[in-house]
Structure formats: structure tokens, C-alpha cells
């Protein structure tokens, strides 16, 4: 693989990662001093569902919306005596560090630092799937780019255990296998390893069928319990714009602001997909575009903000864009962007830790 000219400043990457995680922890401590127990602030929203599955398995149909890999791993670590929530936080720290390392290998230090500074980084510290999925998916991509497809297949299989986004990863890796050219036999050797994540997905769908009696059980659960019924893209956007209008949630306009950010994130996804397409990065474009489309087919745009963390081409493009700026102004631009990102990161973490809707 061609040496990445951005592979520099590894110490700065490590220092930024440590500093941002400490800042997030400090925000959690501040919130706990306001009257919440420290372990409780990490258990809001989906984190509570993952920890519930880790503790009790799939005790209700609603929980089938969540893939088993992440809660199983938390449960496994907790058997050592570590409380479930802290097992989840510890794993999130390790996996987010691995995700940063993969981004560094793929795009260099600027992209890796940008990911650590992402405003929604609290979801890579709380017991959410983002850290584990990003670590597995980013390294799967890195190994596939290096034509180590057996490793890519195994890592994609791990990613598939955590969330449905693994399905899109399979498709994007298939396109990457096509784009690498070569003999037909070589192509089939590459895609052979994608059997692993496909088998993982099939296994979970069979499990859900056993629980619900329906082959479309996972989609049914999403629609019944999570307001993710099918809709045309213009309907989804219309519903989201309506939800983003102040006053839609009586007495809680903060929710509307989050829906505004869902729309902004969706737009960022479109731009990233188009930019990758113009660069003839077919697989990278497909990876982002198919997720943008999937979000557009739900009742409204939801969880798009968190999905930005999965879009590694976005951080690669940002790093490349910064690299094109002359050195002296780049320092100023990077400094201003980093400062704004840190402020936003703290505000987003405070929103999540205090139990408010954070996307």
C-alpha cells in the first residue's frame, strides 16, 4: 500500500485522544456533582438498553432492535467483577483508541485528530456501539485496502455483531473488492471472506425469527417500538423539518434543535458521498451514500448525528482539506476549529449525561 504522507505527529494524536477523553470524564464528574450518581450519567438512552441486555439477555421483544455483540462483550468483561456500566465505558475507551489508530493508518494524523474532536464523541465513551463498530469497521477497511481480505472479513464479521450498519459495510467492501481489479479468481478470493459478516447477519435474523415468529422480525420491532416505519425520502425530510420546528415538542425546544442537527448531519453525508464520488472513490462514496439513503427511508431522520462517527471518508476529506491550506494559516484554522469542537463536545456530553435527548 502506498505510504500515506499524512502519517506524522502520532504523539499529537495520542495527546488529543487522552485530552478529549479526560474532558468528557470531567464533564461527567461535573454533572454528577449536580446531584446524579456518576455511574447513572453513563446509562442514559440506548446505553440503558445495552446494559439491560448484558444483564438479562433479550427479556423483551423491544430489545431485539439491538444486535448482541456489544452487550455480550460487556457481560463477558463484567464477569470479572467490574460493574456493567464501567465495563462498557472501559471497552468504549479501548475500542475508540483502536478506531483512532485505524484512521491514522488510513488517512493520517489530521483525520484521526478530527475524529477524536468530533462534537458527538460522548457516544464513543458511553456504553454505545459506536466505538466497537468503528474500531472493527475502520480496521476492516484498512485491511481490505491492504488486500488482506481474510482479516477484513473477520473484522467485518465483528462489526456486524454490533449494529445493522454492518450490512452496509458488506456492500461497500464488495464494491472495494471490485474496484481493486485483477483476475476473476482473485476477485472471488476477496469476496469469499465476506461470507463471515453475511453469516453473522443471517444468524441474528434467524434468532429474531425464533423470538418473534417473523422473518421480518427485526424490521417489525423497529417499526413498532422505535418509530422507524418506512417512508419516502421527501416524507422523512418533511417529518424531520416539522420536528425541528420550535414548539413541536411542547416545553422542550431542545429536542427540535437536535432534529435540526439531524438534518445538517444528513446534508453532510450527502456532501461527503458526492465528494468521494467525484474523486472516484466508489466504495467510500457507497459506504456513506447507502447510509444516507437508509436514514431517508425512515419516518424521520434519527440517529444520523451519531452515524457521522461511522463515516471515515468524511474525516479523511476534512484532513485532506486542511492539508491543502498553507502551513501558517492552517495552524490558525485548525486551532479555531479545535476550540469550537471542544466547546461543542462538552455541551453535547452535558446534554447526554443530564438525560436530555442528544441524538
N, C-alpha and C positions, 0 to 999 in steps of 0.2 A: 504494500500500500504506500502511496506517495506520502512522504513526510509532511506533516501539517506545519506550515510556517508559524501558526499561532501557538505551537507548543512551547510556551515560555511562561515565566512568572508562576511556577507551580506553588511557590511559597505564598504568594498573594492569594491564590485560590483557596489554599488551606486556611489562611488567616481570615479571609472573608467568610468562609463557611463557619468557622468557630465563632466569629464575632456575631454573625446573624443568629445562630442558634442560641448564644448567650442572651442576645437581645430579646428573642422570643421567650426564653425562660424567664427573663426579668419581667417581661410584660405579664406572664402568668403569675409570678410572685406578687406583682403589684395588685392584680385583680384579686388574688387570694387574701391579701391584706384588707380588702374592702368587704370581706365577710364570707367569701367562698372558700371551701377546703381546696387545697392545691390539687389533689387528685381529681376532684369533681370538675374543675375547669377544663380538663382534658377530655371529658366524657360527653361533650355536647353533640347533638345531632347524630350523624351517621356513626360516630365513634361509639355511641351507646349501643347501637345495633351490632357492630362488630364485636364489642366486648361481651354482649349478651350471647351471641353465637359461640364465642370462645368459652363461655361459662356453661351454657345449657344446650348447645347444639341448635339445630333448626326446630325450636319448640313451637313455632307458629308459622303459618303459611307466608305471612308478610316478610319474614326473614329470608325467604328463598330468593329474593331480589339480589342478595349479596352472595358473591362467589366464596367458596370455602377456604381458599389458600391462606389468606391473611388471618382470619380468626383461628384457623388451625395452628398456624405458626405461633401466634400469641399464646394460645392454650398450651402448646408444647413448651415454650420458654417458661410459662408460669408454673409448670410442674416442678421447677427448681426452687420454688418458694417465693419468687418475685410476684407481687400483686399484678393482676391482669393489666391494669392501666399503665403501670410503669414498664411492664414487659412490652406493651405496644409502643410506648414512647421510645424505649431503648432500641427496638427494632427499627422504628422510623428513622432514628438518627443514623443507624448503621446503613440502612438502605439508601437514605438520601445522600450520604457521603459516597456510596458506590455510584449513584446516578451522576453526581458531580464529576467523579473520575471518568465515567464513560463520556460525558460531554466534553471533558478536557481532551480525551483521545480523539473524539470526532471532529471538534471544531476549535480547540484551543482554549486559552485562559479566559478570554473575554466572554465567550459563550457560557463557560462554566460559572463564572462570577455572576453573570446576568441571571442565571437560574437560581443561584443562592439568594439573590436580591429580589426575586420575584415577590410582588406585594402579597400574593396569596400563599406564601411559604409556610404559614402556620399549618397547612394541610400536609406538609412533609415532616411535621414534628408531632402532631396529634395522631392518635391511632386510626388513621385513614389509610386507604390502599395506595395513595399516590406515590409514596416513597418506594414501596416494594415493586409496584408496577414499573415506575420509571427506571429503577435500577435494572430490572430484568429486561425491559424493552430496549433501553438505550444500549445495554451491552449486547443484546441480540443483534441490534443494528450494526454496532461496531464490528462484531464478529462476522456478520454477513458481508459487510464492506471489505473485510479482510479475507473473504472467501473461505472462512472456517464455518461451513454451514452446519456441521454436526453440533457445534456449540451454539450457533444461532437458534437451531431448532429446539435444543434443550432449554435455553433461556426463554424463548418464546412460549414454551410449554409452561414454565414457571409463571410468566406474565399472565397467561391465560387462566391460571388458577385464581387470579385476584379480581378480575373485572371483565365485563363484556368487551372492553376496548381491545382485548387480545384478539378478537375476531378481525378487527380492522388491521391489527399488526400482521396477521397471517396474510391478508390480502396485499398489504404493502410490501412484505417480504417476497411474495410471489412475483410482484412487478419488478422488484430489485433483482431477483434471480433471472428474469427475462432480460433485463437491461444489461446484465453482465456478459451476455453473448456467449460465444464458444460453441462447441459441438452439442448436438441434441442430447447425447448420453450424459454430458457434463451437466446440462440443464436439469435433467431428471435426477441426477445425483443430488443436486442442490435442493430441489423441491421435495425430495424423499423425506428429508428431515422435518419438513413442515407437517408430516403426519403426526408428530408428537403434540403440538398445540391443538390440532384438529381433534385428536383422540381425547384430549383433556376436555375440550368443549363438549364433545359428544357424550362423554361420561357424565358431566354435570347435567346436561339436558335429560339424560336417562334418569338420573337421580331425582330431578324435579318432577319428571313424569310419574315416578313411583310415589311421590308425595302428593301430587295434585290430580293424577289420572288423566292429564292432558299433555300432549306433545308440545303444545304452545304454552305450557305452564308458566315459563319464565316471563313471557310477554304478558300473559294474563295477570300475573302478580304485579308487574309494573303498572299496568293499566288500572287495576283495582285499588291498589294501595298507594301508588306514587304519582298519580295524575300524569301518566305518560302514555295516554292513548294516542292513536295515530292521528295525524293532521297533515294537511298540505303545508308546504313551507310558508306561503303567504298567510295562512291561518295561524300558524305557530308564531310568526313575527307579529301579527296583529294582536294575538292574545298577550304576547310579551310586552308590546308597546302599551297596551291597556294596563297591564300590571305595573309598568314602570311609571305610570301617571300618578303624581302625588294625590292622595285621597282615596286611591283604590283599596288600600288596607287602612280602614278607619283607625286613627290614632297611632299608626305605625308607618310613617312615610319612609323609614329606613329600609323597609323591605322593597319599596319601589325603587330606591336608589340602587339596591343590589340587582334588581332586574334591568336597570339601565346599564349596569356593568356587564350583565349577561349579553346584552345587545352589542356593546362595544367589543367584548371578547369574541363574539361570533363574527363581527366585522374584521377583527384582527386575523381570525382563522382564514377568512376569505382572501385577505391580502397576502398572507403567508403562502397559501396554496397557489395563488396566481404567480407570486414571485418565484416560487420553486419551479412552476411550470415554464416560465419564461427562461429560466436557467437550464431547462431540460433535465431537471431533477425529477424524473417522472414518479419514482417511488415515494420520494419525500412529499411531493405535491399530493399524491393519492392518499398518503397517511393522514394528512391534515384535512383534505377535502372531504373524504368519506365521513370523518367525524363531524365536520360542519354540516354535511347533509343529514346525518343521523339525528343530530340535535334539532334540525329543521323539521323533522317528521314527527316530533312530539307535540303535545298540546301547547306547550310553550317552551321557550329556551330556558333550560335549567341545568345547572352544574357545568355550564360552558366555562365559567371563570376558572374553576379547578382544572378543567381539561387543558387549559393553556399550558399547564405544567408538563403535560404529556407531549406537547408539540415541539420536539427538539429542533426541527428545522427553523422555528421562529427564533430560538436563541442563537443558532448558527448564523442566521441572517443578520440579527442585531449585532453580533460580534464582528461580522464582516463589514457591516455598515460603519461601525465605529473605527474599524481598522483603516478605512479609506480616508478618514479625517486626518489632516496633518497633525503631527505629534503634539505641538503646544496647545492648539485649540481642543484637541481630543482630550487632554487632561481636564480642561475646564468642563467640557461637555460630559465626560464620564463622571466627574465629581458631582456635578449638579444632578445628573440622573440617579447616581447612587444615593445622594442625600434625600431626594424625593422618594425613591424606592424604599428607603429605610423608614421614613415617616409613615408612608402608606402601609408598610409591612407591620409596623407597630399598631396602627389604627385597625387594620384587618384582624390582627391577632387579638386585640382587645375586644373587637366585635364578637369573634368566635368564643373567646374564653368567658365572656359575660352572658353567653347563651343567646345572643341575638343572631338573626339569620345572616350568614356570611357567604352564601352561595353554594 
